[in-house]
Amino acid sequence: MKRPEYWNHNAAYYPWVRRNLKGKLRLLDVGCGSGALVEYLDEPGRSITGIDPAEKCVELAKKRVFRGSVGWEQCRLEDFSAPAESFDAVVFVASLHHMEAEAALRKAARLLCRGGVLLVVGLAKPSGLGDRLLEGLRVLPSLVVSRMHRAQSSEELGIPVSYALPPMREVRSLVHRLLPGAKLRQGLHYRCLLKWIKA
């Protein structure tokens, strides 16, 4: 079984992404960073496109994976040109908060074919007492697991980061409004996990 080349709070959810992509052959990775997720998901029969606005990230990604079934494009999602319903899956891992979320989710939904899946590993600030309690409960186990895996931060890997995080209440409201039937939950490593299947 494939393992990510490195471990951090984003790579911790690569197995969750892969489990939810069974049978999906045309994938779009939005904010592909260094290409680690695309490399992890690449397998025979799959066609994967990775996009990222950062030139350095796309250069790293091209060095990592250069098979014909994988394509890279340096652009923002809003500028990405592809016909509607081009993909079986659209994935955001720690990238949605870099964008205008509503516009990004609407475009992702347009790019998905019927039955396609949208997966988001996202970051958000706690909202309300329940979120803050959960945040406190996550600190110790997340710290222990991070030390066990010798976590490497995105900064150490040369991947741009943003700490301008939306409040969790806004994320919930947006998901409820735009993506009926979506499943949204909190993960251990300070991430929220979103899964939506286009009807």
C-alpha positions in Angstrom: 0.0 0.0 0.0 1.3 3.5 -0.9 2.3 5.8 1.9 2.8 9.6 1.7 6.4 10.6 1.4 6.1 12.8 4.5 3.6 13.2 7.3 1.9 16.3 8.6 -1.7 17.3 9.5 -2.7 17.4 5.9 -1.0 14.2 4.8 -2.7 12.5 7.7 -5.9 12.6 5.7 -4.6 11.3 2.4 -5.9 7.8 3.3 -9.3 9.3 3.9 -9.2 11.0 0.5 -8.2 7.8 -1.2 -10.9 5.7 0.5 -13.5 8.1 -0.8 -12.2 8.0 -4.4 -12.8 4.3 -5.2 -13.9 4.0 -8.8 -13.2 7.6 -9.6 -10.9 8.0 -12.6 -10.8 11.7 -13.5 -9.5 13.7 -10.6 -8.8 17.4 -10.0 -6.5 18.4 -7.1 -7.1 22.1 -6.3 -4.0 23.7 -4.7 -1.8 20.7 -5.4 1.2 22.1 -3.6 4.3 19.9 -4.2 2.2 17.2 -5.9 2.4 14.7 -3.0 -1.3 14.0 -2.9 -1.4 13.4 -6.7 1.6 11.0 -6.4 -0.2 9.2 -3.6 -3.5 8.9 -5.6 -1.9 8.1 -9.0 -2.6 4.6 -10.2 -3.2 2.8 -13.6 -6.4 4.0 -15.3 -6.6 7.3 -13.5 -6.2 10.7 -15.1 -5.3 13.4 -12.6 -4.9 17.2 -13.0 -3.2 19.3 -10.3 -3.5 23.1 -10.3 -1.8 25.6 -8.1 -1.2 29.4 -8.4 2.4 29.1 -7.1 5.0 28.6 -9.7 7.4 26.9 -7.2 4.8 24.4 -6.3 4.0 23.4 -9.8 7.8 23.1 -10.6 8.1 20.7 -7.6 5.0 18.8 -8.6 6.3 18.3 -12.2 9.6 16.9 -10.8 7.6 14.5 -8.5 5.2 13.1 -11.1 5.7 13.3 -14.8 3.6 10.5 -16.2 1.3 11.1 -19.2 -1.8 10.5 -17.0 -1.0 13.4 -14.8 -1.2 17.0 -15.9 -0.1 20.2 -14.1 -1.3 23.8 -14.5 -0.2 26.9 -12.8 -3.4 28.8 -12.2 -6.0 29.8 -9.7 -9.2 27.7 -9.7 -11.2 30.7 -10.9 -9.0 30.9 -14.0 -8.9 27.1 -14.6 -10.6 26.3 -17.9 -12.3 23.0 -18.3 -15.8 21.9 -19.5 -18.5 21.4 -17.0 -18.8 17.8 -15.7 -15.1 17.1 -16.6 -14.2 15.3 -13.4 -15.3 12.4 -11.2 -13.8 14.0 -8.2 -12.5 17.4 -7.1 -10.3 17.5 -4.0 -9.1 20.4 -1.8 -6.5 19.6 0.9 -5.7 22.7 3.0 -6.4 24.9 0.0 -10.0 26.1 0.2 -9.2 28.8 2.8 -6.8 30.4 0.4 -9.7 31.2 -1.9 -13.1 32.9 -1.9 -14.9 29.8 -0.7 -18.3 30.2 -2.2 -17.0 30.8 -5.7 -14.6 27.9 -5.4 -17.2 25.5 -4.2 -19.6 26.6 -6.9 -17.0 26.1 -9.6 -16.0 22.7 -8.1 -19.7 21.6 -8.3 -19.9 22.7 -12.0 -16.7 20.7 -12.8 -18.1 17.5 -11.2 -20.1 15.0 -13.3 -23.3 13.5 -11.8 -22.3 11.1 -9.1 -18.9 12.8 -8.7 -17.5 13.5 -5.3 -16.2 16.7 -3.7 -13.7 16.2 -0.9 -12.3 18.9 1.3 -9.7 18.7 4.0 -10.2 22.2 5.4 -9.1 24.6 8.1 -11.4 26.8 10.2 -11.4 28.7 13.4 -13.5 27.4 16.3 -16.9 29.0 16.7 -18.8 28.7 19.9 -18.2 26.7 23.0 -18.5 23.2 21.4 -15.8 24.0 18.8 -13.5 25.4 21.5 -13.9 22.4 23.7 -13.2 20.1 20.8 -10.1 22.2 19.9 -8.8 21.7 23.4 -9.4 18.0 23.4 -7.5 17.6 20.2 -4.3 19.3 21.3 -2.6 16.5 23.3 -3.4 13.5 21.0 -2.5 15.5 17.9 0.8 16.6 19.5 1.7 13.0 20.4 0.9 11.7 16.9 2.8 14.5 15.2 5.9 13.7 17.2 5.6 10.0 16.5 5.5 10.7 12.8 8.1 13.5 12.9 5.7 15.9 11.2 7.0 18.3 8.6 5.1 21.5 8.3 4.1 23.0 4.9 6.5 25.9 5.5 9.4 23.4 5.9 8.3 21.8 2.6 8.3 25.1 0.8 4.5 25.2 0.3 2.7 28.6 0.8 0.4 28.7 3.8 -2.3 31.1 5.0 -3.6 31.6 8.5 -6.6 33.7 7.5 -9.0 31.0 8.5 -12.8 31.3 8.3 -14.9 30.7 11.4 -16.4 27.2 11.6 -19.9 28.6 11.8 -19.4 30.3 8.4 -18.2 27.0 6.9 -21.2 25.1 8.2 -23.6 27.8 6.9 -21.9 27.8 3.4 -21.9 24.0 3.1 -25.6 23.8 4.2 -26.6 26.5 1.6 -24.5 25.2 -1.3 -24.1 21.5 -0.9 -27.4 19.8 0.2 -26.7 16.4 1.7 -23.0 17.1 2.4 -21.3 15.4 5.3 -19.1 17.7 7.4 -17.2 16.7 10.4 -14.2 17.6 12.5 -11.0 15.6 12.3 -8.3 15.0 14.9 -5.6 17.1 13.4 -7.2 20.6 13.4 -9.0 19.8 10.1 -12.6 19.6 9.1 -13.6 17.0 6.5 -16.3 17.6 3.9 -17.7 15.0 1.5 -20.4 15.8 -1.0 -21.8 13.7 -3.9 -23.3 15.5 -6.8 -26.8 14.2 -7.5 
